[in-house]
């Protein structure tokens, strides 16, 4: 075999460096997603158990999510600046940066659920707790699923995850309807019932954010921009 030309060697070095930096960004995204998933599950547990201490831990933990997003953005920026990726690599890095933004917003929504848990610490039992537990568990599962689809750029899996957002929407409508009926029947339920509806709303927004990430995966895989809602 002939010797590699200097240009070919430079290309291989560049490709190796880009692959390394992309792996580092992906690893940072996975760590961030794991943290966000934990935040969701903890917020739901705090809500169901009326645990203000755990709720406070979730609120405090949001700073770690914010720091994780900053780390991803810095890594993406550095990779683009030093490796000068083009075409699919550039699109992938920009998609990862958008995903970090969506994950940060999901973390904010988990924090909002935890805040409602603190408000409900001394409230009587209310309708909708079972549905909210199911919504929260599903939302956390979808966060995990969509990140796996992203890392593999798996369009079929991304679409399947996005489709399950309909289950969250259905549960949200159930919670809303049941609590509005309870509020009409018992005026004293209005204030705590509103807090429960807000918790359900923030979980429903997590599902929407997951769908946004799914749309990025579809774009990366197919080049098509689609609205999966």
N, C-alpha and C positions, 0 to 999 in steps of 0.2 A: 504494500500500500504506500501511496505517496505521503509525504509530510504535509501536515495541515498548514495552510497559509496563515500569516499573521492576522488577516481579517477574520478567518474562521475561528482562530483562537480567541480573539477579542469577543466575537459573538458568543462563543461558549461561556466565557467568563461572565459576560453580561447576563446571559440566560440563567446561569447558576446563581448569580447575585439576585436577580429578580425573583427566581423561584424561592430562594431563601427568605427574602423580604415578604413575599406574598404569604408564605407559611407563617411567618411571625404575625402578620396582620390577622390571618385566619385564626391563629391560636388566641390572639387577644379578643377577637369577636366571640369565640367559643367560651372563654372565661367570663366575658361580660354577660353572655346569654345565660350561663349557669348561675351567675349572681342574680340576674333578673328573675329567673325561674324560682330561685329560692325566695326572693322577695315576694313574689306572687303567692307562693304556698304559705309563707309565714303570715302574710296579710290576711289570707282567708282563714287560717287557723285562729288568728287573733280575733277576727270578726265573729267566727262561730263560737269561740270560747269566751267572748267578751273579756279579753285579756289586754288591759291597757299597757302592761309592761312589755309584752311582745309587740304590741302595736307601736310603742315608742322605739323599740329596736328596729322595726321596719323603717320608720321615719328617719332614724339616724343613719340607717344603712343606705339611704338614697345618695348620700355623699360619695359612697364607694362606686355606685353606678355612674355618677357624673364623672368621677375621676377615670373610670374605665373608658367612657366615651372619649374623653380628652386624649387618653393614651392611644386609642384606635386612630383618631383623627391625626395625631402627630405622626404615627407610624405610616399612615397612608400618604400624608404630605411629604414625609422624608423619602418614601419609596418613589413617589412620582418625581421628586426633585433630583434624586441621585441615579435612578435607574431609567428614567425617561421612557416608561412603557407606552406602547401604542396598541391600537385595535382592541382585541379582546382583553388583554391584560389591563389596559387602562379602564375599560368598562367595568371589569370585575372589581378593581380597587375602588372606583367611585361608588359602585353598588355596595361594597362593604362599608364605606363611609356613611351612606344613607341608612344602612341597616343599623349602624351604631346609633344614629339619631333616633330611629324608630325604637330601639331597645331602651334608650334613655327616656323616651316618652312613656314607654310601657312601665319603666321603673317609677316614673311620676304617678302613673295611674295606680300602681300597687300601693304607693304611699298614701294616695287619696283614700283608698279602701281602708287602710290601717287607721287613718284619722277618723273615719266613721265608726270604726270599732271602738275607739276611745270614747266617743260620744255616747255609744250605746252600752257602756259598761254597767250602768245602773238601770237601764230600761227593761221593761217586762218583755217576755218572749213575743216575737212578732212573726207574722207569716213571711214566707220567702226565704227562710234560712237554708232549707234543704236545697232549693234551687240555686242559691248563691254559692253554696258549697260545690255543687256540680259545675256551675259556671267557672268558678275559680280553678278547679282541678283541670277542667278542659282547657282553659286559657293557658295554664302552665304547660300542659302537654303540647299544645299547638306551638308555643314558643320553642320548645325542644325540637319538634318535628320540622318546623320551617328552617331552623338553623342547619339541620342535617340535610335538608333539600338544597339549601344554599351552598354548603360546602361541596356537595356532589354535583351542583348545578343540575338538579333532577327536576325537570319540568313537570312530569306526571305527579311526583310527590308534592310539589308546591301547589298544584291545582287541587289535590286531594285535601291538603291541609287547609287551604283557603275555603273549600267547600264546607268544612266543618264549622266555620264561623256562623253558618246558618243555625246550628244547634245552640250557640251562645245567644243569638238574637231571639230564638224561640223562648229560651228560658228567661231572658230579660223581659219579654212581653208578658210572660206568666207572672213574674214577680210584680211588675208594674200593675197589672190588672188586679191581682189579689190585694195589693196594698192600697190601691185607690178605693176599692170596695170597703176595706177595713176602715179607712179614714172617714169615709162617708157615714159609716155606722157608728164610729166611736171617735169623737173629736180629739180626745186625749192621745189618740194614736198618730195624729197628723205630724207632730214634730219628729218622733223617733221613726215613723214610717218614711218620712222624707229622707232621713239618713240612710235607711236601708235601700231606698230607690237610688240614691246617689252612689252607694257602693256597687249596686248592680250596673249602674250606668258606666262606672269606671271600668268594670270588668268587660262590659260590652265594647268599650273603646279599645281594650287590649286586643280583642278579636279583630277589630278594624286595622290596627297597626300590623298584626300578623299578616293580614291580607295584603297590605302595602308591600311587605317584604316578599310575599309570594309573587306579586307582580314583577318585582325586580328579578326574581329567579327566572320567571317565564321570559323576560326580556333577554337575560343573559343566555338562555338556552336557545331561543328561537329568533331573537332580533325583533320580536313583535311587542308593541306596547298594548296591553290589554287592561281593561277594568274588570277585576275578578269579583267585584261586589255584585 
